């Protein structure tokens, strides 16, 4: 998935009200950018961070910049826009480039299912069971090489696990896909200290037959594309017993 408009570098001044960020562009001007991320963004929203934003000239948009990336001092990138994973994954699904999810005749995004829910992707093929695929953006890292989900309590995410479990029990294929928007991660885990209910829901969903997949991303200021497969978060492992961070729903 290529960015529609070339990204430009900036410095983060502050993030507030979840969806707003004051930034300083390279010419010294200070503007407010849209932050498309309702999570806590733990470790990704410190003042002074180098970030990349996407300009727009859409007269319908009040904010003329959208925050897309964090560039870390070691040169790695993290994608902070939570709408990107679905767009990147859709392109990969259409191209048959997602291991384990290839060969379906139809790829249908945002389909109604369950109790007032929408599945990110419904994959259909006359030769096999339908596949319900839910996608989560993973950006938290508190240890070198390890990406964790979630970064804040997520009642919505727990509901998605419960809906997937019901699909699996009904005989459908149900898949929780974690897309890691970090170029410095080789492993994934659940942040059980942040959201114990989600960790318990994940264990229950896996026991009900829900599959788990994880993939990294190739991230540059030009594009974000699907990367290599990573080990999916194991059941019953991850941080426990610590304080629960953040209060945003994701």
C-alpha positions in Angstrom: 0.0 0.0 0.0 1.6 3.2 -1.2 0.8 6.5 0.5 -1.4 8.7 -1.7 0.8 11.7 -1.0 4.5 11.7 -0.3 5.2 11.8 3.4 7.1 14.7 5.0 9.2 14.6 8.2 8.2 16.5 11.3 8.8 16.6 15.0 6.1 15.7 17.5 5.2 18.4 20.0 2.3 16.7 21.8 -0.5 14.2 21.2 -3.8 15.0 22.9 -7.5 14.1 22.7 -6.4 10.8 21.2 -6.9 12.0 17.6 -4.9 15.3 17.6 -1.2 16.0 17.5 0.7 19.3 17.4 3.8 19.0 15.2 6.6 21.1 13.9 7.4 20.8 10.2 11.0 21.1 8.9 10.4 24.8 7.9 9.7 25.6 11.5 5.9 26.0 11.2 3.7 24.4 13.8 0.4 22.7 12.8 -2.1 20.2 14.1 -2.2 16.8 12.5 -4.8 14.1 12.6 -3.8 11.0 14.6 -5.7 7.9 13.3 -5.1 5.8 16.4 -7.5 5.5 19.4 -5.1 3.4 21.5 -2.7 4.6 24.2 0.3 4.7 21.7 2.5 3.8 24.6 6.1 4.6 23.7 5.2 6.2 20.4 3.9 9.7 21.4 6.8 11.3 23.3 7.5 15.0 22.5 10.5 15.4 20.3 10.0 12.2 18.4 10.8 12.3 14.7 7.6 11.4 12.8 6.3 11.3 9.2 3.0 12.9 8.2 0.9 12.9 5.0 -0.2 16.2 3.6 -3.6 16.6 1.9 -5.4 19.4 0.0 -8.9 18.0 0.6 -11.2 21.0 1.2 -13.5 18.8 3.3 -10.7 18.0 5.8 -10.0 20.6 8.5 -6.6 19.1 9.3 -4.1 19.2 6.4 -1.7 16.6 7.7 -2.2 13.0 8.9 0.3 11.3 11.2 1.5 8.0 9.6 4.9 6.9 11.0 7.3 7.2 13.9 11.0 7.0 12.9 13.1 5.6 15.8 16.6 6.7 16.5 18.0 3.3 15.2 16.3 3.8 11.8 13.4 1.5 12.4 9.8 2.6 11.7 6.5 2.1 13.4 3.2 2.7 11.6 0.7 4.5 13.8 -2.4 4.7 11.5 -4.7 1.9 12.5 -6.5 2.0 9.1 -3.4 1.0 7.3 -3.3 -2.8 8.2 -6.7 -3.5 6.5 -5.6 -1.6 3.3 -2.2 -3.3 3.2 -3.7 -6.8 3.9 -6.5 -6.3 1.3 -3.9 -5.7 -1.4 -1.9 -8.8 -0.3 -5.1 -10.9 -0.2 -6.1 -9.8 -3.6 -2.6 -10.7 -4.9 -2.7 -14.1 -3.2 0.3 -13.2 -1.1 -0.9 -14.0 2.5 0.4 -17.5 3.5 -2.4 -19.6 4.8 -5.1 -17.4 3.2 -4.4 -18.0 -0.5 -6.8 -19.2 -3.2 -10.2 -17.9 -2.0 -12.5 -17.0 -4.9 -14.0 -14.0 -3.1 -12.5 -11.4 -0.7 -15.2 -9.4 0.9 -14.2 -6.5 3.3 -16.3 -5.2 6.1 -19.1 -7.8 6.1 -21.8 -7.9 8.7 -21.8 -10.9 11.0 -22.5 -12.0 14.6 -24.3 -9.5 16.9 -24.0 -6.1 15.3 -20.4 -6.7 14.2 -18.5 -6.5 11.0 -15.7 -8.8 10.1 -12.6 -7.2 8.5 -12.5 -9.8 5.7 -14.8 -12.6 4.7 -13.1 -15.1 2.3 -15.4 -17.3 0.3 -14.8 -20.3 -1.9 -17.2 -23.0 -3.1 -14.6 -25.7 -2.4 -14.1 -24.9 1.3 -15.6 -23.3 4.4 -15.9 -19.5 4.6 -13.0 -17.8 6.5 -13.7 -14.9 8.8 -10.6 -12.8 9.3 -10.2 -10.1 11.9 -7.2 -7.9 11.7 -5.4 -6.1 14.6 -2.7 -3.5 14.3 0.2 -4.2 16.7 2.5 -1.3 17.6 3.5 -1.7 21.3 7.0 -2.9 22.1 8.4 -2.9 25.7 11.3 -5.3 25.1 13.7 -5.6 22.2 12.3 -7.5 19.2 8.9 -8.1 20.9 5.6 -6.7 19.7 2.7 -6.8 22.1 -1.1 -6.4 21.8 -3.1 -4.6 23.0 -1.6 -1.3 24.1 -4.8 -0.4 26.1 -7.9 -2.1 27.3 -10.1 -3.1 24.4 -13.6 -4.2 25.0 -14.2 -4.1 21.3 -11.3 -6.4 20.7 -12.7 -8.9 23.2 -16.0 -8.8 21.5 -14.3 -9.7 18.2 -12.7 -12.7 19.8 -16.0 -13.9 21.1 -17.6 -13.5 17.7 -14.8 -15.4 16.0 -15.2 -18.2 18.5 -18.8 -18.5 17.6 -18.0 -18.7 13.9 -15.4 -21.5 14.6 -17.9 -23.4 16.7 -20.4 -23.1 13.8 -18.0 -24.8 11.5 -16.5 -21.8 9.8 -12.8 -21.0 9.6 -12.1 -18.1 12.0 -8.7 -16.3 12.0 -7.3 -13.6 14.2 -4.5 -11.9 12.3 -2.1 -9.6 14.1 -0.3 -7.2 11.7 2.8 -5.9 13.4 3.4 -2.3 12.2 7.0 -2.3 13.5 10.2 -3.1 11.5 12.1 -4.0 14.7 9.9 -6.9 15.9 10.6 -10.7 15.5 8.2 -12.0 18.1 4.7 -11.3 19.3 2.9 -11.7 22.6 -0.2 -10.6 24.5 0.1 -7.7 26.9 -1.8 -9.6 29.7 -0.9 -6.9 32.3 -2.6 -4.2 30.2 -5.8 -6.2 29.4 -6.2 -9.5 31.3 -9.7 -9.9 29.9 -8.4 -9.8 26.3 -5.7 -12.4 27.1 -8.3 -14.7 28.7 -10.6 -14.1 25.7 -7.8 -15.0 23.3 -7.2 -18.3 25.2 -10.9 -19.1 25.1 -11.1 -18.3 21.3 -8.1 -20.5 20.5 -9.6 -23.3 22.5 -12.8 -22.9 20.4 -10.9 -23.3 17.2 -9.9 -19.8 16.3 -6.6 -19.7 14.3 -4.0 -17.0 15.0 -1.6 -15.6 12.4 0.9 -12.8 12.6 2.8 -10.9 10.0 5.4 -8.1 10.0 5.4 -5.1 7.7 7.9 -3.5 5.4 7.6 0.2 6.2 9.2 3.2 4.5 8.0 6.8 4.1 6.8 5.7 0.6 4.7 2.6 1.4 3.6 -0.1 3.9 3.4 -3.6 2.6 2.9 -7.1 4.1 6.1 -8.6 5.5 7.2 -12.0 6.6 5.2 -14.3 8.8 5.9 -14.1 12.6 5.1 -16.5 15.4 1.5 -15.7 16.6 1.1 -14.7 20.2 1.2 -17.9 22.3 -1.6 -18.7 24.7 -0.9 -18.2 28.4 2.3 -16.2 27.9 3.0 -12.5 28.0 3.3 -10.0 30.8 1.1 -10.5 33.8 0.6 -9.0 37.2 1.6 -5.5 36.3 -0.4 -2.3 36.3 -3.0 -1.9 33.5 -1.9 1.0 31.3 -4.1 3.3 29.3 -7.8 3.7 29.3 -8.6 4.1 25.6 -10.7 1.7 23.7 -9.3 0.3 20.5 
